[in-house]
Amino acid sequence: MRKLLFFIPFALFIGLSMFLFSGLFSDPRQHGSALVERQLPQFQLPDLMQPTKLLTADELKGEPYFLNVWGTWCPTCNAELAFLTQLRQQGVRIVGLYYVQPLDAAFGETFDLPALQKDVQQKLGEQGNPYQFNLLDEHRTLIFDLGVSGAPETFLVDADGVIRAHHVGDINPQNWPALAEAYQQLVRK
């Protein structure tokens, strides 16, 4: 019996080691989303540049598009803007979902829409504007509903509003072919 008690911690150690070792070879950008094959969550959000214009998930239906979560504060998002702009010039439909970072009123931080609009205009003027329009998710409700863990993240949504793919990280020439194939399949439907 004592020998058996000796092997229990050893077996637990081996099991934990194998689990952690397997993580060394996983791709952090490849993780499933519970929303793939489900409808895009319902929302009503303003256009960042025209805040009086409210957009809904139903209004985006009709043709496939990429919903790209981004922010000017995100260096990886900034790096992908030029490539995404090239895609838009090729007819790829891309909708931006601006990720507003949390503010802390205790430090005097408040949401300043005109400053954000100016910052976005400047960034898109420098890097290129791939977006048909930008949804402003000031309170991060859609961000949370989508299960976004950071930016950039991109969702491929079909013409009926169903999420068909989820990509974590930037879209670039190396990973675009797989996403392009999925997008073209939806366009051909």
N, C-alpha and C positions, 0 to 999 in steps of 0.2 A: 504494500500500500504506500509506503514511504517513497518507493521508487517512482510510483505513478505521480505523486505530488511533485516530484522533482521535474518531471517532463511537462507538466501543464504550463508553467511559465516559459519554458523553452519553446513549446509549440506556439504559444501566443506571440512570443518574440519573432519566430520564423514567419508566422502569418502576417504580422504587422510589417515586417521587413519586406516581404514580397509585395504587399499592397503599396508601400511607399516607393519601392524600386520600380514598379510598373508606371508610376507617375512620371518618372524621368523620361520615358519614351512617348508620352502622350502629347498631342498637339493642343495647346490651350485654346486655340481658335476653333477647334472642333468640339463643341459641346452641344448637346441637343437642346432644343427649345420645346417646351410643352405646348407652345402655340403653333408649331408647324402643323399644317393640315387643318387649322382652325381659322375662323373668321378673325380679321383684325378687330381688336376691341373697339367698341363704340366710343366716340369722343366728339367734342365740339371745341375746337381750339382756334385762336386767331392766327391770321397770317402775320408773321413777325414784322413785315414792312408795312402792312395795312391792317392794323389791329382791329379796325371796325369790321373787317371781313372775317366772318367765322366759317370754318370749314369742318366737315364731318367725314367719317369713314365712308358713308354712302356716296358722297360727292366725288370721292377718288375712284370709284368703280368705273368700269368701262374699258379699261386697257391695263395691261400689267405695268408695274412700276417698282422701283426700289425705294424703300423708305430708309433714308440714311440718317442715323442719329449722330449729331456732331456738335461742336462748340468751338468758338474762336480761341478758347483757352487750351484746347487740345492740340498738341504738336503733331500727333499722328493724323488727326483730322485735317489739319492744314496741309500736311504732306500729300494727302490723297485728292485734294481739291482740283489740281491741274489735270490729273488723270480722269476724274469724274467729269470734268468739263469737256474733255475730249469725247467721252462716251455720250454726253448730252448732244454734242455736235453731230454725232453719228445717229441720233434719233432715239437714244435710250432715255426713257422717262425716269426722272429722279426727283423725289420729294424730300426736302430736308425736314428733320425734326430736331429743332434746336434744344440742346440739353442745358438748361439753366442750372448752374451750380448753386448749392444751398447757401443761403445768406444767414448771417448771424446778427440779429438786431443788437445784441449785447456789445458788439464791436462797431456799431453805427452803420452796418451794411443794410442798404435798402435797394429794392429793385428800381433801376433807372432805365426805363424803356428807351428814351432818346439816346442815351449813351450806348446802350446795346445796339440799337439800330445803326448808329454811326460806326461802331466797331465792326459790325457785320458787313456794312457797305464797304468799309476800307479793306477788310480781309478778302472779300469776294472780288473787289476791284483789283487787288494785287495777284491773287491766286487763280481767279476764274470763278464763274458762277455756274455750277452744274444743276442748280435747283430750279424746278418749275415754280416752286414757291417754298417758303419755310414755315412750318408750323411752330408756334411758340408755346412750349409746354412749361409755363412759368412755375407751376406747382408740381411738376413732374408726375402728373397722374397717368398719362399715357406711357411715359417712361417706365413707371412701376408696373402698369398692366402688362407691358411687353416683357418684363423681367430683365430689363437692360442692366448690365453690370458695369458699364462704362462706355466710353466713346473712343473710336467709332464702332458702331454696330450697324448692320444693314439687314433689312428684311426684304425678301422678294415677295411681292403680293400680286396675285393674279387678277384678272378682270372682274371677278366676282367678289373680290375683297378677302380671299383666303390666303393666308401666309403659306408660301410654298418652300421657302428656304430662309435660313438665318445664318449670317456670317459675322463673326467677331473679328475685329481688326480692320485694317485699311483694305481697300480694294486697289489692286495694282496690276501691272501687266503680267505678273507671274500667276496670280490666282484668278484673274479675270476669265480665262477660257472656260473654266467649269461653271462659273456664274453666267457667262454669256450663253452657254448651251442651254441652261435651265430657263433663262429669260427668253431666248429664241423659241423654245418649245411652247412657251405660254403665248408668245406673239402669234405663232402660226395657228393656234387653236381657233 
